[in-house]
Amino acid sequence: MQSVILIGNKAPIKYATAVATEFEKGAEEVTIKARGRAISTAVDACQISVNKFLENVEIKDIKIFTEELENRNVSAIEILLAKV
């Protein structure tokens, strides 16, 4: 089972809590997705999740790419966290 957390304007700790909740529900993998200015929040949430909240969870993959939205390019990131 894989879950996806979309990052917006909330504090990183809120998203880290959401990631922890998904793993507690039994998810084997959780993907954190963000675009534009939310990328730094996604990285912070990921680091909080791995270093503070969760044991036996590591960063499995990071994808960085560009999406075209409304005739402009926006950077995006996907961080895949998985149980070890």
Secondary structure, DSSP 8 states (H G I E B T S, - for coil): -EEEEE--SS-HHHHHHHHHHHHHTT-SEEEEEEEGGGHHHHHHHHHHIIIII-SSEEEEEEEEEEEEETTEEEEEEEEEEEE-
